[in-house]
């Protein structure tokens, strides 16, 4: 059963519909009746539709108005380009291919561009169709100016939406909760189940899938990268605090208490920085507390004997909490324009801190220039569909051929099944709308006053009901809107509806063909492939980290920035980014089956993130302490087990049931040579066991395997 919109959502959708309708009317009526300029009226009408309906801008009214203001120059340039390339069908189609490819692919670099891409594409589509009339360019730009100005004023003055917290503010709220929880753990060694559930729930709310489109820090620049890393570290911090609060009580430990105090201070400081405040205690304070904690942990006198395993495990979990707190505090500083230097921290974790913005964009573009990237797939699919539609519409000389491209733009989905469902509904809705509009035209005839009176109510109904009702309602009601609008610009007959129906069906067919031929499975196939590639890429990282902990791999020189795991980190980081993009699209596609039947993709992404986090922080900076031969064998065996399990899962990912039991550490722990060695072994055990749990969850261990056909 589909989710019904809430009262707030319904009011927000109606308010947006009224704003767009009034903005379109404010430019359309004066241009059509006072100025007698049909071209100006057409562009004044479609500009608010392009940036108010086709591109539903996120954020508050001032934020949306700013988006319109920034998009206006690009829209003017695209109108000029389309006007020039309308000279021939082939030139217009080639321009459509280039414009769609650049805009759709470029949206991967900045969320602000992603929110206005459909509107910008519509500006080119309107201008690239016959008649070829470069002398009308000033009128087209005037229509754009009128429509954009009316929409901008409407966003600022009409039905102002309540301000929603930004992603930075959401992360700050999560850090306040983390600081309170750390303070609670200072007074008691455990937290109740309600607090633990709240920590995990707050972490889930920081996922990008829970944020509005256009408000997610997915850009290629330093600020967005740092804010995204702060959110990821905050989610990990909340989960680790919940795990720490659920551990059995351990003997009193002053070093742990001091480190918890540092975690609470760092979280409060990071929250203040993200809200625009001044830093009181930066990441350096927590780094100092962490270094003191490590020194005290490694320097315990031998005469005291081996500390209880419960204490060692609690200390190790607390150390992961501190590492996440240092990460989120440093990332918060970078996100708010703080010091770009990150002394004492893993270079690979904040590699973007001192990289120029141009190179960061280049890295993002180059990373997605692969057929396995859903960003690349969507850009190519969209560009080919729109270019083919422009070529067909021009070759067949279809009346109002821009409706063909508009159908491709609005009905194409990332999967063939989704496209077919949208096309089928849109065809039925357009047919009904064409019949109703044809009857209206036959009944009203040339009475333009009737059409003028119906235009605004029809727009309000279409723009409020269409997004909620689906493609059938959207296409049917939009048919009535364009019919009442075009009837005021030039004399029309019922054959206008025939042309509308033919154009929509033509565009639907082109979109369906592209959906069938170009990556028809959407992100579903890429999800499996990208996660399999991620699991394969992380296997060497696990082995390298285990080798660095045990001392089997030589440490780098003190004056170099490279770490023992550097060579394997970059491929794993790249594969994690590709898999995250595929997952973001996967969550937007209609489910073909129950999520319980397949792998848990989010757990697989959590596994990849945990692998990298451990590789950043686990290898000891001063070299591995002396480990006994038994301890070295345990480290090598446990690391190989996790790496082999990851490779096994990658080879047969759809099949559930990858389970892993790491040999107990207790017998080896007794033979450890020093307190530092014992603590490091427990740190590694906590990390490897968490990875094993993520792998088991990701592959569905414990769930019945789905039936499938045997392959000979």
GUNU-824958 format. One record per residue (C-alpha): x, y, z. Coordinates in Angstrom, 1 decimal, always signed. Last residue first. Example, Ala and Ser with C-alpha at 12.3 -4.5 7.8 and 13.67 -1.06 7.14 Angstrom:
<pts>
PT +13.7 -1.1 +7.1
PT +12.3 -4.5 +7.8
</pts>
This chain:
<pts>
PT +24.9 -26.9 -15.2
PT +23.3 -24.0 -13.3
PT +20.9 -25.1 -10.6
PT +17.8 -22.9 -10.4
PT +17.2 -20.8 -7.4
PT +15.5 -21.0 -4.1
PT +16.3 -18.4 -1.6
PT +18.6 -19.4 +1.3
PT +16.9 -19.4 +4.7
PT +18.2 -16.5 +6.9
PT +20.9 -17.2 +9.5
PT +23.6 -15.6 +7.5
PT +22.1 -12.9 +5.3
PT +25.2 -11.9 +3.3
PT +25.4 -8.5 +4.8
PT +24.6 -9.6 +8.3
PT +27.4 -12.3 +8.3
PT +29.8 -9.9 +6.7
PT +29.1 -7.2 +9.3
PT +29.5 -9.7 +12.1
PT +32.9 -10.8 +10.8
PT +34.0 -7.2 +10.5
PT +33.0 -6.5 +14.1
PT +34.9 -9.6 +15.1
PT +37.9 -8.4 +13.2
PT +37.8 -5.0 +14.9
PT +37.3 -6.2 +18.4
PT +40.1 -8.8 +17.9
PT +42.5 -6.1 +16.6
PT +42.0 -3.9 +19.6
PT +42.3 -7.0 +21.9
PT +45.7 -7.8 +20.3
PT +46.8 -4.2 +20.7
PT +45.9 -4.3 +24.4
PT +47.9 -7.5 +25.0
PT +50.9 -6.2 +23.1
PT +50.9 -2.9 +25.1
PT +50.7 -4.8 +28.4
PT +53.8 -6.8 +27.3
PT +54.9 -10.2 +26.2
PT +51.6 -11.8 +25.3
PT +51.4 -15.5 +26.4
PT +48.2 -15.0 +28.4
PT +46.5 -13.3 +25.4
PT +47.1 -16.3 +23.2
PT +44.9 -18.6 +25.2
PT +42.2 -15.8 +25.5
PT +42.1 -14.8 +21.8
PT +39.4 -17.2 +20.8
PT +39.6 -18.4 +17.2
PT +37.5 -16.3 +14.8
PT +34.2 -17.8 +13.8
PT +32.9 -16.8 +10.4
PT +29.6 -17.1 +8.6
PT +28.8 -16.5 +5.0
PT +25.2 -17.8 +4.8
PT +23.4 -16.1 +2.0
PT +23.8 -16.7 -1.7
PT +23.5 -13.5 -3.8
PT +27.2 -12.7 -3.2
PT +28.9 -15.8 -4.6
PT +32.4 -14.6 -5.4
PT +32.2 -11.5 -3.3
PT +31.2 -13.5 -0.2
PT +34.1 -15.9 -0.6
PT +36.5 -13.0 -1.0
PT +35.1 -11.4 +2.2
PT +35.4 -14.7 +4.0
PT +39.0 -15.1 +2.8
PT +39.9 -11.7 +4.1
PT +38.2 -12.4 +7.5
PT +40.0 -15.8 +7.8
PT +43.3 -14.4 +6.6
PT +43.2 -11.7 +9.3
PT +42.4 -14.3 +12.0
PT +45.2 -16.6 +10.9
PT +47.8 -13.9 +10.7
PT +46.9 -12.4 +14.1
PT +46.7 -15.8 +15.7
PT +50.1 -16.9 +14.3
PT +51.6 -13.6 +15.5
PT +50.2 -14.2 +19.0
PT +51.5 -17.8 +19.1
PT +55.0 -16.5 +18.0
PT +54.9 -14.0 +20.9
PT +54.4 -10.4 +20.2
PT +56.9 -7.6 +20.7
PT +55.2 -4.3 +20.3
PT +54.3 -3.2 +16.7
PT +55.9 +0.1 +15.6
PT +55.6 +3.6 +17.1
PT +52.5 +4.6 +15.1
PT +50.7 +1.4 +15.8
PT +48.5 +0.2 +12.9
PT +44.9 +0.3 +14.2
PT +43.8 +3.8 +13.2
PT +43.5 +4.3 +9.5
PT +43.2 +0.6 +8.6
PT +40.5 +0.2 +11.3
PT +38.4 +3.0 +9.8
PT +38.9 +1.6 +6.3
PT +37.6 -1.8 +7.3
PT +34.7 -0.2 +9.2
PT +33.6 +1.7 +6.1
PT +33.7 -1.4 +4.0
PT +31.7 -3.4 +6.5
PT +29.2 -0.5 +6.9
PT +28.7 -0.7 +3.1
PT +28.1 -4.4 +3.3
PT +25.6 -3.8 +6.2
PT +23.8 -1.3 +4.0
PT +23.6 -3.9 +1.2
PT +21.8 -6.5 +3.3
PT +21.8 -9.4 +0.9
PT +18.5 -10.7 -0.6
PT +15.1 -12.1 +0.4
PT +14.5 -9.8 +3.3
PT +14.3 -6.7 +1.0
PT +11.1 -8.2 -0.4
PT +10.9 -8.3 -4.2
PT +10.8 -6.0 -7.2
PT +11.2 -2.9 -5.1
PT +10.7 +0.4 -6.8
PT +13.9 +2.3 -7.2
PT +14.9 +5.1 -4.8
PT +16.9 +2.9 -2.4
PT +18.9 +1.5 -5.3
PT +20.0 +5.0 -6.4
PT +21.7 +5.7 -3.0
PT +23.0 +2.1 -3.0
PT +24.7 +2.6 -6.3
PT +26.3 +5.8 -5.1
PT +27.5 +4.1 -2.0
PT +29.0 +1.2 -4.0
PT +31.0 +3.6 -6.2
PT +32.3 +5.5 -3.1
PT +33.3 +2.2 -1.4
PT +35.1 +1.0 -4.5
PT +37.2 +4.2 -4.5
PT +38.1 +3.8 -0.9
PT +39.1 +0.2 -1.4
PT +41.2 +1.1 -4.4
PT +42.9 +3.9 -2.3
PT +43.5 +1.8 +0.8
PT +45.6 -1.0 -0.7
PT +48.8 +0.9 -1.2
PT +48.4 +3.0 +1.9
PT +48.2 +0.0 +4.3
PT +51.8 +0.3 +5.7
PT +51.5 +4.1 +6.0
PT +52.9 +6.7 +3.7
PT +53.5 +10.2 +5.1
PT +57.3 +9.8 +5.1
PT +59.7 +11.4 +7.7
PT +59.4 +8.5 +10.2
PT +60.3 +5.9 +7.7
PT +57.7 +3.4 +6.9
PT +57.0 +0.3 +9.1
PT +58.1 -3.1 +7.9
PT +55.4 -5.7 +7.5
PT +55.3 -8.6 +9.9
PT +54.9 -6.3 +12.8
PT +51.8 -7.9 +14.2
PT +49.7 -4.8 +13.8
PT +51.1 -3.9 +10.4
PT +50.5 -7.5 +9.1
PT +46.9 -7.3 +10.4
PT +46.4 -4.0 +8.6
PT +47.9 -5.4 +5.4
PT +45.6 -8.5 +5.5
PT +42.5 -6.4 +6.1
PT +43.4 -3.9 +3.4
PT +44.1 -6.8 +1.0
PT +40.6 -8.1 +1.5
PT +39.0 -4.6 +1.2
PT +39.2 -4.5 -2.6
PT +37.5 -7.9 -3.1
PT +34.6 -6.9 -0.8
PT +34.3 -3.6 -2.6
PT +34.2 -5.3 -6.0
PT +31.4 -7.6 -4.8
PT +29.6 -4.6 -3.4
PT +29.9 -2.8 -6.8
PT +28.7 -5.9 -8.7
PT +25.8 -6.6 -6.5
PT +24.6 -3.0 -6.4
PT +25.3 -2.6 -10.1
PT +22.7 -5.3 -10.9
PT +20.1 -3.6 -8.8
PT +21.2 -0.1 -9.7
PT +19.3 +0.0 -13.0
PT +18.3 -3.4 -14.3
PT +17.8 -2.1 -17.9
PT +21.4 -0.9 -18.2
PT +20.9 +0.8 -21.6
PT +18.8 -1.3 -24.1
PT +15.5 -1.7 -22.3
PT +15.5 +1.8 -20.7
PT +16.5 +3.3 -24.0
PT +13.6 +1.6 -25.8
PT +11.2 +2.6 -23.0
PT +12.3 +6.3 -23.3
PT +11.8 +6.2 -27.0
PT +8.3 +4.7 -26.7
PT +7.3 +7.2 -24.1
PT +8.5 +10.0 -26.3
PT +6.4 +8.8 -29.2
PT +3.4 +8.2 -27.0
PT +3.7 +11.7 -25.6
PT +4.1 +13.2 -29.0
PT +1.1 +11.3 -30.5
PT -1.1 +12.3 -27.6
PT -0.1 +16.0 -27.8
PT -0.6 +16.0 -31.5
PT -4.1 +14.5 -31.1
PT -4.8 +17.1 -28.4
PT -3.9 +19.9 -30.7
PT -6.2 +18.3 -33.3
PT -9.1 +19.5 -31.2
PT -8.6 +22.9 -32.7
PT -6.3 +25.8 -31.8
PT -6.0 +29.6 -32.5
PT -2.8 +31.0 -31.1
PT -1.4 +32.1 -27.7
PT -4.6 +31.8 -25.6
PT -5.4 +28.2 -26.8
PT -1.8 +27.3 -26.1
PT -2.4 +27.9 -22.3
PT -5.7 +26.1 -22.0
PT -4.3 +23.1 -23.9
PT -1.0 +23.2 -22.0
PT -2.8 +23.0 -18.7
PT -5.3 +20.3 -19.8
PT -2.5 +18.0 -21.0
PT -0.7 +18.7 -17.6
PT -3.8 +17.2 -15.9
PT -3.5 +14.0 -17.9
PT +0.2 +13.7 -17.7
PT +0.4 +14.3 -13.9
PT -2.7 +12.1 -13.1
PT -1.3 +9.1 -15.1
PT +2.3 +9.7 -14.0
PT +1.6 +9.6 -10.2
PT -1.2 +10.9 -8.0
PT +1.0 +12.8 -5.6
PT +3.1 +14.8 -8.0
PT +0.1 +15.4 -10.2
PT -2.4 +16.5 -7.5
PT -0.7 +19.7 -6.5
PT +0.8 +20.9 -9.8
PT -2.2 +19.8 -11.8
PT -4.8 +21.4 -9.5
PT -3.0 +24.7 -9.2
PT -2.3 +24.7 -12.9
PT -5.9 +24.1 -13.7
PT -7.0 +26.8 -11.4
PT -4.6 +29.3 -13.1
PT -5.5 +28.4 -16.7
PT -9.3 +28.2 -16.4
PT -10.1 +31.9 -16.5
PT -7.8 +32.6 -19.4
PT -9.2 +29.6 -21.3
PT -12.8 +30.8 -20.9
PT -11.7 +34.4 -21.8
PT -10.1 +33.0 -24.9
PT -13.6 +32.2 -26.4
PT -12.4 +30.8 -29.7
PT -14.2 +27.5 -29.4
PT -15.4 +26.8 -25.9
PT -17.2 +23.5 -26.6
PT -14.8 +22.1 -29.1
PT -11.8 +23.2 -27.1
PT -13.2 +21.7 -23.9
PT -14.1 +18.4 -25.6
PT -10.6 +18.2 -26.9
PT -9.2 +18.9 -23.4
PT -11.3 +16.1 -21.9
PT -10.3 +13.6 -24.6
PT -6.7 +14.7 -24.4
PT -6.7 +14.3 -20.6
PT -8.1 +10.8 -20.8
PT -5.5 +9.8 -23.4
PT -2.7 +11.5 -21.5
PT -3.6 +9.6 -18.3
PT -3.6 +6.3 -20.1
PT -0.3 +6.9 -21.8
PT +1.2 +8.2 -18.6
PT +0.2 +5.0 -16.7
PT +1.8 +2.7 -19.2
PT +4.9 +4.9 -19.6
PT +5.4 +5.0 -15.8
PT +5.1 +1.3 -15.4
PT +7.3 +0.7 -18.4
PT +10.0 +3.0 -17.1
PT +10.0 +1.3 -13.7
PT +10.4 -2.1 -15.3
PT +13.2 -0.8 -17.6
PT +15.1 +0.6 -14.6
PT +16.6 +4.0 -14.0
PT +13.3 +5.7 -15.0
PT +12.3 +7.8 -18.0
PT +8.9 +9.4 -17.7
PT +9.7 +13.1 -17.1
PT +12.6 +13.7 -19.5
PT +11.4 +11.3 -22.1
PT +7.9 +12.9 -22.1
PT +9.5 +16.4 -22.2
PT +11.5 +15.3 -25.2
PT +8.4 +14.3 -27.1
PT +6.5 +17.4 -25.9
PT +9.2 +19.4 -27.7
PT +7.8 +18.1 -30.9
PT +4.9 +20.6 -30.9
PT +3.9 +19.3 -34.3
PT +6.0 +16.4 -35.3
PT +8.3 +17.0 -38.3
PT +9.1 +13.3 -38.5
PT +12.9 +14.0 -38.7
PT +12.7 +16.7 -36.1
PT +10.8 +14.6 -33.5
PT +13.0 +11.6 -34.2
PT +16.2 +13.5 -33.8
PT +15.1 +15.3 -30.7
PT +13.9 +12.0 -29.2
PT +17.2 +10.3 -30.0
PT +19.1 +13.2 -28.3
PT +16.9 +13.0 -25.2
PT +17.2 +9.2 -24.9
PT +21.0 +9.2 -25.6
PT +21.6 +11.9 -23.0
PT +19.4 +10.3 -20.3
PT +21.0 +6.8 -20.7
PT +24.5 +8.2 -20.8
PT +24.1 +10.4 -17.7
PT +22.3 +7.6 -15.8
PT +25.0 +5.1 -16.6
PT +27.8 +7.4 -15.6
PT +26.2 +8.2 -12.3
PT +25.4 +4.5 -11.8
PT +29.1 +3.8 -12.1
PT +30.1 +0.4 -13.5
PT +30.5 +1.8 -17.0
PT +33.4 +3.9 -15.7
PT +34.1 +7.6 -15.7
PT +32.8 +8.0 -12.1
PT +36.2 +8.2 -10.4
PT +37.5 +10.6 -13.1
PT +34.7 +13.0 -12.4
PT +35.1 +12.9 -8.7
PT +38.9 +13.2 -8.9
PT +38.6 +16.1 -11.3
PT +36.3 +17.9 -9.0
PT +38.8 +17.5 -6.1
PT +41.5 +18.7 -8.4
PT +39.7 +21.9 -9.1
PT +39.1 +22.4 -5.4
PT +42.8 +22.3 -4.5
PT +43.9 +19.4 -2.3
PT +44.9 +20.3 +1.3
PT +42.1 +18.6 +3.2
PT +41.2 +16.1 +0.5
PT +43.4 +13.3 +1.9
PT +41.7 +13.4 +5.3
PT +41.5 +9.7 +6.1
PT +44.5 +8.9 +3.9
PT +46.8 +11.3 +5.9
PT +46.1 +9.5 +9.2
PT +46.1 +12.1 +11.9
PT +49.1 +13.6 +13.7
PT +48.8 +16.9 +11.9
PT +45.6 +17.6 +10.0
PT +46.3 +20.9 +8.2
PT +43.3 +22.5 +6.5
PT +42.6 +24.7 +9.4
PT +38.9 +25.6 +9.6
PT +36.5 +26.4 +6.8
PT +33.4 +25.1 +8.4
PT +33.6 +21.6 +6.8
PT +37.3 +21.3 +7.8
PT +36.5 +21.9 +11.4
PT +33.7 +19.5 +11.4
PT +35.9 +16.9 +9.8
PT +38.5 +17.3 +12.6
PT +35.8 +16.9 +15.3
PT +34.2 +13.9 +13.5
PT +37.5 +12.1 +13.1
PT +38.6 +12.8 +16.7
PT +35.3 +11.5 +17.9
PT +35.5 +8.4 +15.7
PT +39.0 +7.6 +17.1
PT +37.7 +8.2 +20.7
PT +34.9 +5.7 +20.2
PT +37.2 +3.2 +18.8
PT +39.4 +3.6 +21.9
PT +36.4 +3.1 +24.1
PT +35.8 -0.3 +22.4
PT +39.5 -1.2 +23.1
PT +39.2 -0.1 +26.7
PT +36.1 -2.1 +27.3
PT +37.7 -5.2 +25.7
PT +40.8 -4.8 +27.9
PT +38.6 -4.4 +31.0
PT +36.5 -7.4 +30.2
PT +39.6 -9.5 +29.6
PT +40.8 -8.8 +33.1
PT +44.2 -7.2 +33.3
PT +47.2 -9.6 +33.1
PT +49.4 -9.4 +36.1
PT +50.0 -6.4 +38.4
PT +53.7 -7.1 +38.4
PT +54.0 -6.3 +34.8
PT +53.6 -2.6 +35.5
PT +51.1 -0.9 +33.1
PT +53.0 +1.3 +30.6
PT +51.0 +0.3 +27.4
PT +47.6 +1.4 +28.9
PT +49.1 +4.5 +30.4
PT +50.7 +5.5 +27.1
PT +47.6 +4.7 +25.1
PT +45.4 +6.8 +27.5
PT +47.9 +9.7 +27.4
PT +47.9 +9.6 +23.6
PT +44.1 +9.5 +23.6
PT +43.8 +12.4 +26.0
PT +46.2 +14.4 +23.8
PT +44.3 +13.6 +20.7
PT +41.1 +14.6 +22.5
PT +42.6 +18.0 +23.2
PT +44.0 +18.3 +19.7
PT +40.6 +17.8 +18.2
PT +39.7 +21.3 +19.3
PT +38.7 +22.6 +22.6
PT +36.8 +25.9 +22.7
PT +35.9 +26.2 +19.0
PT +33.8 +29.2 +18.1
PT +30.2 +28.9 +17.0
PT +28.7 +28.4 +13.6
PT +26.4 +25.5 +14.4
PT +28.9 +23.0 +13.1
PT +31.6 +24.5 +15.4
PT +29.3 +24.2 +18.5
PT +28.6 +20.5 +17.6
PT +32.3 +19.8 +17.2
PT +33.0 +21.4 +20.6
PT +30.3 +19.3 +22.3
PT +31.7 +16.1 +20.7
PT +35.3 +17.0 +21.6
PT +34.4 +17.7 +25.3
PT +32.4 +14.4 +25.6
PT +35.2 +12.4 +24.0
PT +37.8 +14.0 +26.3
PT +35.8 +13.2 +29.4
PT +35.6 +9.6 +28.1
PT +39.3 +9.6 +27.8
PT +39.8 +10.8 +31.3
PT +37.4 +8.0 +32.6
PT +39.3 +5.4 +30.6
PT +42.6 +6.4 +32.2
PT +41.0 +6.4 +35.7
PT +39.9 +2.8 +35.3
PT +37.4 +1.3 +37.8
PT +37.0 -2.4 +37.3
PT +34.7 -3.5 +34.4
PT +30.9 -3.6 +34.0
PT +29.6 -5.8 +31.1
PT +29.4 -4.1 +27.8
PT +26.1 -2.5 +26.6
PT +27.2 +1.1 +27.1
PT +30.2 +0.6 +24.9
PT +28.0 -0.9 +22.1
PT +25.7 +2.1 +22.3
PT +28.7 +4.4 +22.2
PT +30.0 +2.6 +19.2
PT +26.7 +3.0 +17.3
PT +26.6 +6.7 +18.1
PT +30.3 +7.1 +17.0
PT +29.7 +5.3 +13.7
PT +26.8 +7.6 +12.9
PT +28.9 +10.6 +13.9
PT +31.8 +9.4 +11.7
PT +29.6 +9.1 +8.7
PT +28.1 +12.6 +9.3
PT +31.5 +14.2 +9.8
PT +32.7 +12.4 +6.6
PT +29.8 +13.9 +4.7
PT +30.5 +17.3 +6.1
PT +34.2 +17.0 +5.1
PT +33.4 +16.0 +1.6
PT +30.8 +18.7 +1.3
PT +33.2 +21.4 +2.5
PT +36.1 +20.2 +0.4
PT +34.3 +20.2 -2.9
PT +33.0 +17.2 -4.8
PT +29.4 +17.6 -3.7
PT +27.4 +15.0 -1.9
PT +26.5 +17.0 +1.2
PT +22.7 +16.1 +1.0
PT +20.3 +19.1 +0.9
PT +19.6 +18.8 -2.8
PT +17.4 +15.8 -2.3
PT +15.8 +15.8 +1.1
PT +17.7 +13.8 +3.8
PT +16.7 +10.3 +5.1
PT +18.5 +8.5 +2.2
PT +21.6 +10.5 +3.1
PT +21.8 +8.6 +6.4
PT +21.8 +10.9 +9.5
PT +18.5 +9.5 +10.7
PT +20.1 +6.1 +11.1
PT +22.5 +7.5 +13.7
PT +19.7 +9.0 +15.7
PT +18.0 +5.6 +15.7
PT +21.1 +3.9 +17.0
PT +21.6 +6.4 +19.8
PT +17.9 +6.3 +20.7
PT +18.0 +2.5 +20.9
PT +21.0 +2.6 +23.2
PT +19.2 +5.2 +25.4
PT +16.1 +3.0 +25.7
PT +18.2 -0.1 +26.4
PT +19.7 +1.4 +29.5
PT +23.3 +2.8 +29.6
PT +26.3 +1.2 +31.2
PT +29.4 +2.2 +33.2
PT +27.7 +4.9 +35.2
PT +28.8 +8.4 +36.0
PT +31.3 +8.8 +33.2
PT +29.0 +6.8 +31.0
PT +26.3 +9.4 +31.4
PT +28.8 +12.1 +30.3
PT +29.6 +10.1 +27.2
PT +25.9 +9.8 +26.6
PT +25.4 +13.6 +26.9
PT +28.3 +14.2 +24.5
PT +26.9 +11.7 +22.0
PT +23.5 +13.3 +22.2
PT +25.1 +16.7 +21.5
PT +27.0 +15.1 +18.6
PT +23.7 +13.9 +17.1
PT +22.3 +17.4 +17.3
PT +25.4 +18.8 +15.6
PT +25.0 +16.2 +12.8
PT +21.4 +17.4 +12.3
PT +22.7 +21.0 +12.3
PT +25.3 +20.2 +9.6
PT +22.6 +18.4 +7.5
PT +20.5 +21.6 +7.6
PT +17.5 +22.0 +9.9
PT +14.2 +22.7 +8.2
PT +12.9 +26.2 +8.0
PT +9.1 +26.4 +7.9
PT +7.8 +27.0 +4.4
PT +6.9 +30.5 +3.4
PT +3.5 +30.5 +1.8
PT +4.1 +33.3 -0.7
PT +6.7 +36.0 -0.2
PT +10.2 +34.7 -0.9
PT +9.4 +31.8 -3.1
PT +6.8 +33.9 -5.0
PT +9.3 +36.6 -5.6
PT +11.8 +34.2 -7.1
PT +9.0 +32.6 -9.2
PT +8.0 +36.0 -10.6
PT +11.6 +37.0 -11.3
PT +12.3 +33.6 -13.0
PT +9.2 +33.9 -15.2
PT +9.8 +37.5 -16.2
PT +13.5 +36.9 -17.0
PT +12.9 +33.8 -19.0
PT +10.2 +35.6 -21.0
PT +12.7 +38.4 -21.6
PT +15.3 +35.8 -22.7
PT +12.9 +34.4 -25.2
PT +12.0 +37.8 -26.5
PT +15.7 +38.7 -26.9
PT +16.2 +35.4 -28.8
PT +13.4 +36.0 -31.3
PT +15.8 +37.1 -34.0
PT +17.5 +33.7 -33.9
PT +14.3 +32.2 -35.4
PT +14.7 +28.6 -36.4
PT +11.1 +27.6 -36.1
PT +11.7 +25.0 -35.0
PT +12.9 +23.3 -31.8
PT +16.1 +24.0 -29.9
PT +14.7 +26.7 -27.6
PT +12.2 +24.7 -25.6
PT +14.5 +21.7 -25.2
PT +17.4 +24.0 -24.0
PT +15.2 +25.5 -21.3
PT +13.8 +22.0 -20.4
PT +17.4 +20.8 -19.7
PT +17.9 +23.6 -17.3
PT +14.7 +22.7 -15.4
PT +15.7 +19.0 -15.3
PT +19.2 +19.9 -13.9
PT +18.0 +22.3 -11.2
PT +18.2 +20.0 -8.1
PT +21.4 +18.2 -9.3
PT +23.2 +21.5 -9.7
PT +22.8 +22.3 -6.0
PT +23.8 +18.7 -5.1
PT +27.3 +19.3 -6.6
PT +29.7 +16.9 -8.3
PT +27.3 +14.2 -9.4
PT +25.1 +16.8 -11.0
PT +27.9 +17.2 -13.6
PT +27.0 +13.8 -15.1
PT +23.4 +14.9 -15.7
PT +24.4 +18.4 -16.9
PT +27.2 +17.4 -19.1
PT +25.4 +14.5 -20.7
PT +22.2 +16.3 -21.2
PT +23.9 +19.3 -22.8
PT +26.1 +17.2 -25.1
PT +23.3 +15.0 -26.4
PT +20.9 +17.9 -26.8
PT +23.6 +19.8 -28.8
PT +24.0 +16.8 -31.1
PT +20.2 +16.6 -31.5
PT +20.0 +20.4 -32.3
PT +22.8 +20.2 -34.8
PT +21.2 +17.1 -36.5
PT +17.8 +18.7 -36.7
PT +19.1 +21.8 -38.3
PT +19.1 +25.6 -37.5
PT +17.8 +24.9 -34.0
PT +21.4 +25.0 -32.9
PT +21.4 +28.8 -32.4
PT +18.2 +28.9 -30.4
PT +19.3 +26.0 -28.3
PT +22.5 +27.7 -27.4
PT +20.8 +31.0 -26.6
PT +18.3 +29.1 -24.4
PT +21.1 +27.2 -22.8
PT +23.0 +30.4 -22.0
PT +19.8 +32.0 -20.5
PT +19.3 +28.9 -18.3
PT +22.8 +29.1 -17.1
PT +22.3 +32.7 -16.1
PT +19.0 +31.9 -14.4
PT +20.3 +28.9 -12.3
PT +21.9 +31.1 -9.6
PT +18.8 +33.2 -9.1
PT +16.5 +30.1 -9.0
PT +18.8 +28.4 -6.4
PT +18.8 +31.6 -4.3
PT +15.0 +31.7 -4.4
PT +15.0 +28.1 -3.2
PT +17.2 +28.9 -0.3
PT +15.2 +32.0 +0.5
PT +12.0 +29.9 +0.5
PT +13.4 +27.1 +2.7
PT +15.1 +24.0 +1.3
PT +14.6 +21.8 -1.7
PT +13.9 +22.8 -5.3
PT +11.2 +20.8 -7.1
PT +12.8 +20.7 -10.6
PT +10.0 +19.8 -13.0
PT +7.6 +21.6 -10.7
PT +9.1 +25.0 -9.6
PT +12.2 +25.3 -11.8
PT +10.7 +24.2 -15.2
PT +7.1 +25.2 -14.4
PT +8.3 +28.7 -13.3
PT +10.2 +29.0 -16.7
PT +7.4 +27.4 -18.8
PT +4.9 +30.3 -18.6
PT +7.3 +33.2 -19.0
PT +8.9 +31.3 -21.9
PT +5.5 +30.9 -23.7
PT +4.4 +34.5 -22.9
PT +7.6 +36.0 -24.3
PT +7.1 +34.0 -27.5
PT +3.4 +35.0 -27.7
PT +4.2 +38.7 -27.5
PT +0.9 +40.7 -27.5
PT +2.4 +43.0 -24.8
PT -0.8 +43.5 -22.8
PT -2.6 +40.2 -23.5
PT +0.0 +37.5 -24.0
PT +3.0 +39.0 -22.2
PT +0.9 +40.5 -19.4
PT -0.9 +37.1 -18.9
PT +2.1 +34.9 -19.0
PT +4.4 +36.5 -16.6
PT +2.2 +36.8 -13.5
PT +0.4 +33.6 -14.6
PT +3.5 +31.5 -14.3
PT +4.3 +33.0 -10.9
PT +0.7 +32.5 -9.7
PT +0.7 +28.9 -10.8
PT +4.2 +28.2 -9.3
PT +3.3 +29.7 -6.0
PT -0.1 +28.0 -5.8
PT +1.5 +24.6 -6.6
PT +4.2 +25.1 -4.0
PT +1.6 +25.9 -1.4
PT -0.4 +22.8 -2.4
PT +2.7 +20.6 -2.1
PT +3.6 +22.1 +1.3
PT +0.0 +21.7 +2.5
PT +0.1 +18.0 +1.5
PT +3.4 +17.4 +3.1
PT +2.3 +19.0 +6.3
PT -0.9 +17.0 +6.3
PT +1.0 +13.8 +5.7
PT +1.3 +12.2 +2.3
PT -0.2 +8.6 +2.0
PT +2.4 +5.8 +1.8
PT +1.5 +3.4 -1.0
PT +0.0 +0.0 +0.0
</pts>
